[in-house]
Each structure stands twice: as C-alpha cells, then as structure tokens.
Amino acid sequence: MAGLDPSIRLTGESGATWVVHADACTYLEIKNSRDALSRLRENGVGSTDVIDSMGRTQQRTIINEANLYRLVSRFDKHATT
C-alpha cells in the first residue's frame, strides 16, 4: 500500500462506530467502490456529512463494523486488480 494515506475516518452513529466507505476502499486498494458497496448489507450502510480539507461539507457513505469485516474478507488485492 505504498503511497496511500492509511487514514480511515470514523464516526459514531447510533451508539456504534462507522467507517467512511471510500476510505476503507482506498486503504484496501479496491478500485470499484460502487461494486464493493453493492455486496454489503443495506442495513449497515448510511451517510453522514464530513468537512473536507477546504472546509466544505461533503456527504459520505459510511458502513458499520460488520460490513467493514465483509469488505475485508471478500476483497483482497488479487481479486480487485
């Protein structure tokens, strides 16, 4: 994962920790994040507002911990290249 920023943004929603989906995909080197998202359980997918580096509010897709584990277990580097 050379050259990638390993930062994964987290948020607390409904008393649980959620992960920004795009960050997780970048870290795991998943090129087609929409396809990856379609394979996750809908009840573990949401959205939240985040502030970007220019101070603008952006909406981001977030996934719960269970879906993060699904993402990690189903997508390895060899399957996504």
C-alpha positions in Angstrom: 0.0 0.0 0.0 2.9 2.3 -0.8 2.0 5.9 -1.4 -1.5 5.7 0.1 -2.7 7.7 3.1 -3.7 5.0 5.6 -6.2 7.3 7.2 -9.7 5.9 7.6 -12.3 8.3 9.0 -14.6 7.0 11.7 -17.8 8.4 13.1 -20.2 7.4 15.9 -23.7 6.8 14.7 -26.5 5.2 16.8 -24.0 4.2 19.5 -21.7 2.3 17.1 -18.6 3.0 15.2 -19.0 3.5 11.4 -16.3 3.8 8.8 -16.2 6.1 5.7 -16.6 3.5 2.9 -14.4 5.4 0.4 -11.5 5.5 2.9 -11.8 1.7 3.6 -11.8 1.0 -0.2 -8.8 3.2 -0.7 -6.9 1.5 2.1 -7.8 -1.9 0.8 -6.9 -0.9 -2.8 -10.4 -1.7 -4.0 -10.8 0.1 -7.4 -14.6 -0.3 -7.9 -16.1 1.0 -4.6 -19.6 1.0 -6.0 -19.4 -2.7 -6.8 -18.0 -3.3 -3.3 -20.8 -1.3 -1.7 -23.5 -3.3 -3.6 -22.2 -6.5 -2.0 -22.7 -5.2 1.6 -25.9 -5.4 3.7 -28.1 -2.4 3.3 -28.9 -2.1 6.9 -25.3 -1.5 7.7 -24.9 1.4 5.1 -25.7 5.0 5.8 -24.4 8.5 5.1 -23.0 11.4 7.1 -21.6 14.9 6.5 -17.9 15.4 6.7 -15.8 18.6 6.4 -13.2 18.4 3.6 -9.8 20.0 3.7 -11.2 23.2 2.2 -13.8 23.5 5.0 -16.8 22.4 2.8 -19.4 20.0 3.9 -19.5 16.8 1.9 -21.8 13.8 2.2 -20.0 10.5 2.5 -21.3 6.9 2.6 -20.5 5.1 5.8 -20.5 1.4 6.7 -20.9 -0.3 10.1 -18.3 -2.7 11.6 -20.0 -5.8 10.3 -19.9 -4.5 6.7 -16.3 -3.5 7.2 -15.4 -7.1 8.0 -17.4 -8.2 4.9 -15.4 -5.8 2.8 -12.1 -7.0 4.1 -13.0 -10.7 3.8 -14.4 -10.5 0.3 -12.0 -8.2 -1.4 -8.3 -9.0 -1.5 -5.7 -7.3 -3.6 -5.7 -10.1 -6.2 -9.4 -10.1 -6.7 -9.6 -6.3 -7.3 -6.8 -5.9 -9.8 
